[in-house]
Amino acid sequence: MKTMEFREFKDKLFKAAREAGFTDFEVYYALGESFKVTVYQKEIDNYSVNVTKGLGFRGIYNGRMGYAYTEILDEESVNLLVKNAKTNAIVKDNDDLEVIYRGDDKYIDINCFNEELPKVGENEKIRLALEMETMALEKDKRVKDIKYCGIQSFEGNINIVNSKGLDLSHRANGIYAVLIPVVQDGDRATTSVAFKSSRNINDIKVEDLVNEAVEKALAYIGAGVVKTGKYKVVLNNEVASDLLETYADIFSADKVQKGMSLLKNKTGKIVGSKTLTIIDDPLLENGMASTPFDGEGVACHTKEIVREGQLVTLLHNLRTALKDGVKSTGNASRPSYSSTIDISPTNFYVKAGELDLEELLRKMQNGLLITELQGLHSGANTISGDFSLAAKGFEILNGEISRPIEQITIAGNFYQLMLDIEEVGNDIKFGIPSGGGCFGSPSLLIRELSVAG
Amino acid sequence: MVARDILEEVLSRALSLGGDFSEIFVEDRVINSIRMVNGKIDDVISGRDHGAGIRIMKGYRSVYAYTNDTGRTALLDTAYKAACALKEGEQDLNITLTERIPSNIHQILYVPSSVDNQKKATIVKTAYKAAKDYAPEILQVTVGYGDVDQKILIANSEGLLVEDRRVRTRLFIQSIASDGNENQTGFEGPGRYMGFEMFEIIDPEYYAKEASRTAVTMLHADLCPAGRMPVVIDNGFGGVIFHEACGHALEATSVAKGHSVFAGKIGEKIASEKVTAIDDGTIPNLWGSINIDDEGIPTQRKVLIENGILKTYMIDKLNGRRMGMAPNGSSRRQSYKYAPTSRMTNTYIAPGSDENDDIIASIPEGLYAKKMGGGSVNPVTGEFNFAVAEGYLIRNGKVNKPVRGATLIGKGSEILFKIDMVGKDMQMGQGMCGSLSGSVPTNVGQPMIRVSEITVGGR
């Protein structure tokens, strides 16, 4: 489907929507291409090249917003979209006002598309993947196998066009590399993950990824357990950003309004320690979730969510903002044409402090350094804030790494954890972006967590 | 969905540059979802997913490409693009497809698209009211309803041509109980391979009250103590322990490359003799059931472990090649956007001979996990974890006070030997299982079991 065909489809759809009695309406059209190669034992293992498109329609009928989507842009879909959106608007009985947005005067132009990236051939990406596997296997004889070694790239374009005259488009691309080596230690195996995401292929430094992955996996060899009890803990940057991602929903005004977050009536109050500042930055240069406008077409801006422990604002879309009598923060999310409008952060991160990881460990003196968590999707309850998670890491004695530990759990409550951050490191690192944003954090020193061993 | 001559043309184009197997998977899916929060229908969306995935194999290598456009030109282009990834010399093949009609073991009475959205909304409202009215402490209830009508067509260069239609319906209830300072949750999510007739056997009010009961119980629960202890895991969704701890490691996806602790162990004792475990996609109208898998092979009942002895794995075509074993109807994918791989269907531990009362009475001090949350596993190391959604301490052989915030962790190969009592009443629970080929509906199940010792993560 060419862009002209999208325009033609949109015109037909808008005409049908108006005739069906919709007062305002909008289409969200997304086109995407992706490429992935994984290698195994010096050969291409899996290879995929994909093209997708989809169109989400929403419109106001009798004062309520109805949604429908399709992946086929034909005559039948025009009728189906209008009919389904209308039925869905009728079924809905939420009185919250939803609006189709007229648009802002100004959108900050940020470049999320690297023109050089599409010129990189598939052979080059395959070569990188093969090189990464070979280097990882040669790096250390204890590296017995590679569980995953792959390169992925994508490019996407979205259009939001509505009956109020809004007509926006945005395109982005990117490339990822992921490596998971398997290290054998007697009859026990250990894995680790190293990844890199960027818009520039030159940032994919195979040697760095191999060193990182192999060193991480080797460091766990001979891991034991620690005694059950309470410990001071340093969460390394990857673990801290995973936790932030898991609990990001508590900052959503929608979740707060629906009683699913304990941050109700907390705006302006202290929710974290003095050392904690959390920023949502949609305009971050090279940010993998950067965007000039949100899912409703509201212009995005950079803002502090938590400033030195104080909750400055929740994340809003137009509906929640209207309900709270504030302005939208430009965090309406539409991860796909098949989703309704929700709220999510963009590039969301804990502001860096001054100490590096070694200094954090020295400051802690005795405790645990946690470098891997498992079970975040099940062992972390975003509504209560409680978490109890399988973990790996190192025991720290007198400020130094003493030995690796595994088969332990760490347990606590995220709301309490924000208050218990004693020190924030300077080693900020972003994780792999998902539909819900891209999350980053430096390593964090936590006063106390419960540990089972 | 696509004419036979076009399929034949696409499959031979896919092999034109040297592959030894080609396959096309065409999908047309209609979904409906309704969500109610705060007593109001908050979110309703309907949609149509449509596309095709083309797969080519050459030895152990696999190439996958997909597109939304299922017209002849686009399919031929996609096939050629995939073929170019192989570039193993040219060949001109004529492929002739033979249409096969799978036997339908899962009767559907009411196709979702023929049921009015208002009727669906009524079910949602009934569940909402029952959950909200359960207790004054229930602060918030979210009820979700979803149905899927997936039509698929699979054809391959071995001549297979088969179509199927899968209809599934599911209800979700999440209750939040609050005392003003703390929130606790309860969840139920009954689902079936059925249309709207699911509500003739599933009472929304029962599940709604259950979700609220768990939330209120957990609100008044103490923190679970941490440490190693014996654990009793109840039936139903408790089966997630086998699914995570062992099921994933028995998928060919992990076994073929030796990335599983159970690789190369067929015929060996990998569990206590109390353990017999089965994966069965043929049980009529169950959530994880299928007529044919996503490679077009009829699903099977597979005894994975019999009295502790490893009998077989769940095998797909590609990994089966590496293992020198035939696929056994275990290949699944979320949609045309995913190449299929070996996955579970309805996986459960078979009933044993112990009485529930005896199992509880056998423990002086331990944990009773009445309801489980989700979990995950690293198949290479066998390390698993899963959350206890509703737990109680056991003291002197009796169920004592409720506790919250517990997680169970361990290694699959070790826990299988520690299952030393197995009850008689097997039940199943519904879940969505995420892995390489996306998220697929699966059932987990077991009778009540005792694990002699496991690490419990609490506070």
Contacts between the chains, C-beta under 8 A, distances in Angstrom:
chain1	res1	chain2	res2	distance
A	1	B	69	7.4
A	40	B	60	7.8
A	40	B	257	6.8
A	43	B	60	7.3
A	43	B	61	6.2
A	44	B	61	5.5
A	44	B	63	7.9
A	44	B	85	7.4
A	45	B	60	7.2
A	45	B	61	6.6
A	45	B	62	7.1
A	46	B	61	8.0
A	46	B	62	5.2
A	46	B	63	7.6
A	46	B	64	6.8
A	46	B	339	6.8
A	47	B	61	7.6
A	47	B	62	7.2
A	47	B	63	4.5
A	47	B	64	7.1
A	47	B	85	4.7
A	48	B	63	7.0
A	48	B	64	4.1
A	48	B	65	6.0
A	48	B	66	7.6
A	48	B	339	6.9
A	49	B	65	4.7
A	49	B	81	5.4
A	49	B	82	6.8
A	49	B	85	7.1
A	50	B	64	8.0
A	50	B	65	6.2
A	50	B	66	4.8
A	50	B	67	7.4
A	50	B	337	7.0
A	51	B	66	7.5
A	51	B	67	5.1
A	51	B	68	7.2
A	51	B	69	7.9
A	51	B	78	7.7
A	52	B	51	7.1
A	52	B	66	7.3
A	52	B	67	7.5
A	52	B	68	5.5
A	52	B	337	7.1
A	53	B	68	5.4
A	54	B	68	7.3
A	66	B	44	6.9
A	67	B	43	7.8
A	67	B	44	6.8
A	67	B	45	4.3
A	67	B	46	7.6
A	68	B	45	6.7
A	68	B	46	4.9
A	68	B	47	6.2
A	69	B	45	7.0
A	69	B	46	7.8
A	69	B	47	4.0
A	69	B	48	7.3
A	70	B	47	6.6
A	70	B	48	4.8
A	70	B	50	7.6
A	71	B	48	6.5
A	71	B	49	5.3
A	71	B	50	4.7
A	71	B	51	6.1
A	71	B	68	4.7
A	72	B	48	6.7
A	72	B	50	4.8
A	72	B	68	7.0
A	77	B	48	7.1
A	80	B	48	6.7
A	84	B	46	4.0
A	84	B	47	7.9
A	85	B	46	7.9
A	87	B	46	7.5
A	87	B	117	5.3
A	88	B	44	3.8
A	88	B	45	6.6
A	88	B	46	6.1
A	88	B	117	6.9
A	89	B	44	7.8
A	90	B	117	7.9
A	91	B	34	6.8
A	91	B	41	5.7
A	91	B	44	5.2
A	91	B	117	4.7
A	91	B	118	6.4
A	91	B	121	5.1
A	92	B	40	7.8
A	92	B	41	4.9
A	92	B	42	7.3
A	92	B	43	7.9
A	92	B	44	5.6
A	93	B	40	5.2
A	93	B	41	5.0
A	94	B	38	7.8
A	94	B	40	4.1
A	94	B	41	6.4
A	94	B	42	4.8
A	95	B	40	7.0
A	122	B	85	7.6
A	145	B	257	7.1
A	145	B	258	6.8
A	145	B	259	7.0
A	147	B	257	7.8
A	147	B	259	5.5
A	147	B	380	5.8
A	182	B	259	6.8
A	182	B	380	5.6
A	188	B	381	7.3
A	189	B	261	8.0
A	189	B	380	5.2
A	189	B	381	5.5
A	190	B	381	6.4
A	191	B	378	6.3
A	191	B	380	5.0
A	191	B	381	6.5
A	228	B	226	4.9
A	228	B	227	4.5
A	228	B	228	8.0
A	258	B	37	5.3
A	258	B	38	6.3
A	258	B	140	6.1
A	258	B	142	7.8
A	259	B	139	5.0
A	259	B	140	4.1
A	259	B	176	6.4
A	259	B	178	7.1
A	259	B	183	7.7
A	260	B	140	6.4
A	260	B	176	6.7
A	260	B	183	7.8
A	262	B	181	7.9
A	262	B	182	7.8
A	262	B	183	6.3
A	338	B	45	7.4
A	338	B	47	5.3
A	338	B	49	7.5
A	339	B	45	7.6
A	340	B	43	5.3
A	340	B	45	5.5
A	374	B	376	5.9
A	374	B	378	7.1
A	374	B	383	6.9
A	374	B	385	5.0
A	374	B	409	7.9
A	375	B	375	6.2
A	375	B	376	5.4
A	375	B	385	3.8
A	375	B	386	6.8
A	375	B	387	6.8
A	375	B	407	6.5
A	375	B	409	7.9
A	377	B	374	6.1
A	377	B	376	6.9
A	378	B	373	4.9
A	378	B	374	3.4
A	378	B	375	5.3
A	378	B	376	6.8
A	378	B	385	7.5
A	378	B	386	6.0
A	378	B	387	4.4
A	379	B	373	7.5
A	379	B	375	8.0
A	379	B	385	6.1
A	379	B	386	7.5
A	379	B	387	4.5
A	379	B	407	4.6
A	379	B	457	7.6
A	381	B	185	6.3
A	381	B	387	7.9
A	383	B	176	5.8
A	383	B	183	5.0
A	383	B	184	7.8
A	383	B	185	5.1
A	384	B	182	6.5
A	384	B	183	5.0
A	384	B	184	5.4
A	384	B	185	6.6
A	384	B	404	8.0
A	385	B	183	7.9
A	386	B	404	6.9
A	386	B	405	4.7
A	387	B	405	7.9
A	388	B	224	7.8
A	388	B	387	7.0
A	388	B	405	5.2
A	388	B	406	6.3
A	388	B	407	3.8
A	388	B	457	4.3
A	388	B	458	6.4
A	388	B	459	7.3
A	389	B	385	7.0
A	389	B	407	6.5
A	389	B	457	7.1
A	390	B	383	6.7
A	390	B	384	7.9
A	390	B	385	3.7
A	390	B	407	6.9
A	390	B	409	4.4
A	390	B	457	7.2
A	406	B	383	7.5
A	407	B	383	7.1
A	407	B	409	6.4
A	407	B	410	7.4
A	407	B	411	7.5
A	407	B	455	6.4
A	408	B	409	7.9
A	408	B	455	7.6
A	408	B	457	7.8
A	409	B	226	7.0
A	409	B	385	7.6
A	409	B	407	5.5
A	409	B	409	5.7
A	409	B	455	6.8
A	409	B	456	8.0
A	409	B	457	2.5
A	409	B	458	8.0
A	410	B	457	7.4
A	411	B	226	6.7
A	411	B	405	6.1
A	411	B	407	7.3
A	411	B	457	5.4
A	411	B	458	5.9
A	411	B	459	4.5
A	412	B	459	6.8
A	450	B	226	5.7
A	450	B	458	6.9
A	450	B	459	4.0
A	451	B	226	7.1
A	452	B	226	3.5
A	452	B	227	5.7
A	452	B	228	7.9
A	452	B	455	5.7
A	452	B	456	6.2
A	452	B	457	4.4
A	452	B	458	6.5
A	453	B	455	7.2
